[in-house]
Amino acid sequence: MIRSILVSVGATILGIALVQVANGFLGTFIAMSTAAAGFSPAGIGIVLAAYYAGYTLGAATVAPILQRVGHIRLFAALAGLVAASISLQPVFTSAPAWIVIRLVTGFGCAGLFITAESWLNASSTPSNRGAIFAVYMVAIGAAFGGGQFLLNLAPPGSFELFAAAAALFGISLVPVALTRSAAPKLVESPRLKLGELRRLAPVAFVGCIATGLTSSVFYGLVPAYAQTQGLPAREISALMATAIFGGLLFQVPVGKLSDLFDRRLVAAAIAGGLIVTAVIIALLPLNETLTLVLMFLFGGFMFTIYPVCVAHANDRVEPERVVSVSGQLILIHGIASFAGPILGTAVMGRAGIAGVYLYMAAVAFLFLVTALWRAAKVEAPVHKDRPFVILTERMGQPLAHVADEQTIVGGPEDGSNGTEQGLAPDPLDDAVDADLATERA
């Protein structure tokens, strides 16, 4: 089966994996470079937030473009746009210029992921969709984590790493442009308003806000602070990669636990683990080995709250609306990710990096209280057996959990009984709907 998958969609997976290799080190590298360039705390926060603003904007607006020009042309155009914008970064080194460049980069990346995932879904069938997306998630997760180690090739602010990132985006369009696979046709999906989603699944709504506020701060401010403290790129890349791989490896056990128990309680337990880990990192003296162990756990907890929340939200709606649910939650996550670095830099300016970890612990605590309160107030839906597929937050570019075509779901979170829907990847040919505001990092 794996061989047939690679034959049919291998070019798309290879192209987006190359994008993720670049994303793997580029976000960390930008954070380190803003610190090395001496930008003000406010400037650093806005530069880091600009990527998420562009990503959210792209995810909300790229669908009509995809409808008009098709998958191959849009992928090639956006990869070229991002490559060009990255190439300009070492030329225009002011904070305002980098804000614009990161905005464009985020917009392009959103479109690339929407295009790739829509293509993968439309090229799959209900019998192999889970396997295709499992291969896809493992590929982009490994690429994102492995890309961190490219930081060791050159110092922060140097032209070489900008050139490497631009080259990877450029190369990513080669397998997609040369593929012999036919581009899929596009269809639309029913819409769901944010207010309705908040009423149906408040735990998922708050959980996506919490993960956006924390993960964007982690990706942006932790490497920036490490750079100001003189840590070598080798240690910074190892730190970030450890957290990323922790998030990837936690996916299967957490997903299976969420199949056995109330997802809200599982999400609350994960948030509790995040709180404890963050407080330990903030307050206790740690050696290098213990820091890496705690960072692995921290990443594992932080990057699994989102998929459990999205799965819980999908338990509450009809099968034909899960795509819109996923899209709205991704949009919420993107907006919160934009606010995260701005809030985080304000905290770091007053309380240092320890304050940043305590800030993330505080956000997780608010979500924990929300999840426990709802679990105590509202009965959980009944779970059904169904296959599990690895899905992650996609390291700042979230991939949503969705139902497969044969599952039945429950009603609103109003105490009524419902049945469980699967976590198999959604019909992302429907992802071209503007509601699918797609996300990593």
C-alpha positions in Angstrom: 0.0 0.0 0.0 2.8 2.4 0.9 4.3 2.0 -2.6 1.1 2.8 -4.3 0.6 5.8 -2.1 4.1 7.1 -3.0 3.4 6.6 -6.7 0.2 8.6 -6.6 1.0 11.4 -4.2 4.7 11.1 -3.6 5.5 14.3 -5.5 3.1 16.3 -3.3 4.5 14.9 -0.1 8.1 15.5 -1.2 7.3 19.1 -2.1 5.6 19.9 1.2 8.3 18.1 3.1 10.9 20.3 1.6 8.8 23.3 2.6 8.8 21.9 6.2 12.6 21.5 6.2 12.8 25.2 5.5 10.1 26.0 8.0 11.8 23.8 10.6 14.8 26.2 10.9 13.5 29.4 9.4 11.1 30.4 12.3 13.8 29.6 14.9 16.4 31.4 12.8 14.3 34.5 12.4 13.7 34.6 16.2 17.4 34.3 16.8 18.2 36.9 14.2 15.8 39.5 15.6 17.6 39.2 18.9 21.0 39.4 17.3 19.9 42.5 15.3 19.0 44.3 18.4 15.4 44.9 17.7 13.3 46.3 20.5 11.1 43.8 22.4 8.0 45.3 20.8 9.7 45.0 17.4 10.6 41.4 18.0 7.1 40.5 19.0 5.5 42.1 16.0 8.0 40.5 13.6 7.3 37.1 15.1 3.6 37.7 15.1 3.6 38.8 11.5 4.0 35.3 10.2 0.9 34.2 11.9 -1.1 37.2 10.7 -0.1 36.3 7.2 -0.8 32.7 7.7 -4.3 33.5 9.0 -4.9 35.9 6.1 -3.8 33.4 3.5 -5.8 30.6 5.0 -8.9 32.7 4.9 -8.5 34.1 1.4 -6.5 31.6 -0.7 -9.5 29.4 -1.6 -10.9 31.5 -4.4 -7.4 31.7 -6.0 -7.1 27.9 -5.8 -10.5 27.6 -7.4 -9.4 29.8 -10.3 -5.9 28.6 -11.1 -5.7 25.0 -9.7 -3.3 23.2 -7.5 -0.1 23.0 -9.5 -0.1 26.6 -10.6 -0.9 27.9 -7.1 1.7 25.7 -5.4 4.4 26.9 -7.9 3.3 30.6 -7.5 3.3 30.6 -3.7 6.6 28.7 -3.4 8.2 31.3 -5.7 6.6 34.1 -3.7 7.9 32.8 -0.4 11.4 32.1 -1.9 11.6 35.7 -3.2 10.4 37.2 0.1 13.0 35.2 2.1 15.8 36.2 -0.3 15.0 39.9 0.5 15.3 39.5 4.2 19.1 39.9 4.5 18.9 42.8 2.1 16.2 44.8 4.0 17.2 44.4 7.7 14.9 46.8 9.5 12.0 45.6 11.7 9.3 47.1 9.4 10.7 45.4 6.4 10.9 42.1 8.2 7.3 42.5 9.4 6.1 42.8 5.8 8.4 39.9 4.6 7.1 37.6 7.4 3.5 38.6 6.6 4.1 37.5 3.0 5.9 34.3 4.1 3.0 33.3 6.3 0.5 34.0 3.6 2.4 31.8 1.1 2.9 29.0 3.6 -0.9 28.9 4.3 -1.6 28.5 0.7 1.0 25.8 0.2 -0.4 23.7 2.9 -4.0 24.2 1.8 -3.0 23.2 -1.7 -1.0 20.2 -0.7 -3.6 18.8 1.7 -6.5 19.4 -0.6 -4.5 17.5 -3.3 -3.7 14.6 -1.0 -7.3 14.2 0.1 -8.7 14.4 -3.4 -6.2 11.8 -4.6 -7.1 9.4 -1.8 -10.1 7.1 -1.1 -11.8 6.2 2.2 -9.8 2.9 2.1 -6.4 4.6 1.9 -6.9 8.1 3.1 -5.7 7.3 6.6 -2.5 5.7 5.4 -1.8 8.6 3.0 -2.1 11.2 5.7 -0.1 9.1 8.2 2.7 9.0 5.7 2.2 12.8 5.1 2.3 13.6 8.8 5.3 11.5 9.6 7.1 13.1 6.6 6.4 16.7 7.5 6.9 16.1 11.2 10.4 14.6 10.7 11.2 17.3 8.1 10.2 20.0 10.5 12.2 18.6 13.4 15.2 17.7 11.3 15.3 21.1 9.8 16.2 22.6 13.1 19.7 21.2 12.8 20.4 23.3 9.7 20.8 26.2 12.1 24.3 24.9 12.7 25.4 25.8 9.1 25.8 29.5 9.7 25.5 32.1 12.5 22.3 34.1 13.0 21.8 37.0 10.6 24.0 35.5 8.0 23.0 35.3 4.4 23.6 31.6 4.0 20.6 30.4 6.0 18.3 32.8 4.3 19.6 31.5 0.9 19.2 27.9 2.1 15.6 28.5 3.1 14.8 30.3 -0.2 16.4 27.5 -2.2 14.4 24.8 -0.4 11.1 26.6 -1.2 12.3 26.9 -4.8 13.2 23.3 -5.0 9.9 22.2 -3.5 8.0 23.3 -6.6 10.0 21.0 -8.8 8.4 17.7 -7.9 5.0 19.2 -7.8 5.4 21.0 -11.2 6.7 17.8 -12.8 4.2 15.4 -11.4 2.2 13.3 -13.8 -0.7 13.0 -11.5 -3.8 14.9 -12.5 -4.9 17.8 -10.4 -8.1 17.1 -8.5 -11.4 18.9 -8.9 -12.6 21.2 -6.2 -15.9 21.2 -4.2 -17.3 23.3 -1.5 -18.4 22.4 2.1 -21.1 23.8 4.4 -20.1 26.8 6.6 -20.1 27.1 10.3 -20.1 30.4 12.2 -17.7 31.1 15.0 -20.5 31.9 17.4 -22.2 28.6 16.7 -18.9 26.7 17.1 -18.3 28.4 20.5 -21.8 27.3 21.6 -21.3 23.7 20.3 -17.8 23.1 21.7 -16.5 25.7 24.1 -13.7 23.5 25.4 -12.3 23.1 21.9 -12.8 26.8 21.2 -10.8 27.8 24.3 -8.3 25.0 23.8 -7.4 26.3 20.3 -6.9 29.8 21.7 -4.7 28.4 24.5 -2.5 26.5 22.1 -2.1 29.5 19.8 -1.1 31.7 22.7 1.5 29.2 23.9 3.0 27.5 20.9 3.7 30.8 19.0 5.4 32.2 22.1 7.5 29.0 22.4 8.6 29.0 18.8 9.4 32.7 18.8 10.7 33.7 22.2 12.6 30.7 23.4 15.2 30.7 20.6 15.4 34.5 20.7 16.2 34.4 24.4 18.7 31.6 24.0 20.4 33.7 21.3 20.7 36.7 23.7 22.3 34.4 26.3 25.0 33.4 23.9 23.9 29.7 23.5 25.5 28.2 20.4 23.2 27.3 17.5 23.9 23.6 18.2 22.2 23.8 21.6 19.4 26.0 20.3 18.6 23.6 17.5 18.8 20.6 19.8 16.4 22.3 22.2 13.8 23.1 19.6 14.1 19.8 17.8 13.6 17.9 21.1 10.4 19.7 21.8 9.1 19.1 18.3 9.9 15.4 18.3 8.3 15.2 21.8 5.1 16.6 20.3 5.2 14.1 17.4 5.9 11.1 19.6 3.1 11.9 22.1 0.5 11.9 19.3 -0.4 8.2 19.3 -0.6 7.5 23.0 -2.5 10.7 23.6 -4.8 10.0 20.7 -5.6 6.5 22.0 -6.2 7.8 25.5 -8.7 10.3 24.0 -10.5 7.4 22.4 -10.9 5.7 25.7 -11.9 8.6 28.0 -13.7 11.9 27.9 -11.6 14.1 25.6 -12.1 17.1 27.8 -10.5 15.3 30.7 -7.7 14.1 28.6 -7.1 17.6 27.3 -7.2 18.9 30.9 -4.7 16.2 32.0 -2.3 17.3 29.2 -2.7 20.9 30.2 -1.8 19.9 33.8 1.4 18.2 32.5 2.2 21.4 30.6 1.7 23.5 33.7 3.9 21.4 35.8 6.7 21.2 33.2 6.6 24.9 32.5 6.8 25.8 36.2 9.7 23.5 36.7 11.6 24.9 33.8 10.8 28.5 35.0 11.8 28.1 38.6 14.3 25.3 39.1 18.0 25.3 38.2 18.5 22.7 35.4 21.5 21.1 33.8 21.7 20.5 30.0 20.4 16.9 30.2 17.5 17.6 32.4 16.6 20.6 30.3 16.3 18.4 27.2 14.2 15.9 29.1 11.8 18.5 30.3 11.7 20.1 26.8 10.7 16.8 25.3 7.9 16.5 27.8 6.9 20.2 27.4 6.7 19.7 23.6 4.7 16.5 24.0 2.1 18.2 26.2 1.9 21.5 24.3 1.5 20.0 20.9 -1.2 17.5 21.8 -3.8 19.8 23.3 -4.8 21.1 19.9 -5.6 17.7 18.2 -7.6 16.5 21.1 -9.6 19.7 21.2 -10.4 19.5 17.5 -11.4 15.8 17.8 -13.7 16.8 20.7 -15.3 19.6 18.5 -15.9 17.2 15.7 -17.7 14.9 18.1 -20.4 17.6 18.3 -21.3 18.2 14.7 -22.8 16.4 11.7 -20.3 14.7 9.4 -20.8 17.1 6.6 -19.8 20.1 8.8 -16.5 18.7 10.2 -14.5 20.5 7.5 -15.9 23.9 8.5 -15.3 23.0 12.2 -11.7 22.3 11.4 -11.3 25.4 9.4 -12.8 27.7 12.1 -10.7 26.2 14.9 -7.6 26.7 12.7 -8.6 30.3 12.2 -9.0 30.7 16.0 -5.6 29.2 16.5 -4.1 31.5 13.9 -5.5 34.6 15.5 -4.3 33.6 18.9 -0.9 32.7 17.5 -0.6 36.3 16.2 -1.4 37.7 19.7 1.0 35.3 21.5 4.4 36.8 20.6 3.2 40.3 21.3 1.9 39.3 24.8 5.0 37.1 25.3 7.5 39.9 24.6 5.7 42.2 27.0 6.0 39.5 29.7 9.6 38.7 28.9 10.5 42.4 29.1 9.2 42.5 32.7 10.0 39.0 34.0 12.5 37.4 31.7 12.3 33.9 30.2 11.0 32.5 33.5 8.1 34.8 33.2 7.4 33.5 29.6 7.2 29.9 30.9 4.9 31.0 33.8 2.8 32.9 31.2 2.4 29.7 29.2 1.6 27.8 32.5 -1.1 30.4 33.3 -2.7 30.1 29.9 -2.8 26.3 30.2 -4.3 26.7 33.7 -7.2 28.8 32.4 -7.9 26.1 29.8 -7.6 23.3 32.4 -10.3 25.0 34.5 -12.5 25.5 31.5 -12.2 21.8 30.4 -12.9 20.5 34.0 -15.8 22.8 34.5 -17.4 21.7 31.2 -16.7 18.0 31.9 -18.4 18.3 35.3 -21.4 20.2 33.8 -22.0 18.4 30.5 -22.1 14.6 29.8 -19.4 13.4 27.3 -20.5 11.8 24.0 -20.4 8.1 23.7 -17.2 6.8 21.9 -17.3 4.4 19.0 -14.4 2.3 17.8 -12.6 3.7 14.8 -9.1 3.8 13.4 -6.6 6.3 14.7 -4.4 8.4 12.5 -1.4 10.4 13.6 -2.2 14.1 13.4 -0.3 17.0 14.9 -0.6 20.7 15.2 1.7 20.7 12.2 4.3 22.8 14.1 2.4 26.0 13.7 0.4 25.0 10.7 -2.4 22.8 12.1 -3.9 19.9 10.3 -7.4 19.2 11.6 -8.9 16.0 12.8 -11.9 15.0 10.8 -14.4 12.3 10.6 -14.3 9.5 8.0 -17.3 9.0 5.8 -18.8 6.1 7.7 -19.0 7.6 11.2 -22.0 9.2 13.0 -21.6 12.1 15.3 -23.5 13.5 18.3 -25.3 16.8 18.8 -24.4 20.0 20.5 -22.7 20.2 23.8 -25.9 20.7 25.7 -26.0 17.5 27.6 -27.5 15.3 24.9 -26.0 12.0 24.0 -23.9 11.7 20.8 -21.7 9.2 19.2 -18.0 9.4 18.4 -16.6 10.3 15.0 -13.2 9.3 13.8 -9.9 11.1 13.6 -9.2 10.2 10.1 -8.2 13.1 8.0 -10.9 15.2 6.5 -12.1 15.5 2.9 -9.6 18.3 2.3 -10.8 18.7 -1.2 -13.4 20.5 0.7 -10.5 22.4 2.3 -10.6 24.9 -0.4 -13.6 26.4 1.2 -12.5 29.7 2.7 -13.6 28.4 6.1 -10.7 26.1 6.1 -8.2 28.6 7.6 -5.3 26.2 7.7 -1.4 26.3 10.5 3.2 24.4 12.8 5.0 25.0 13.9 
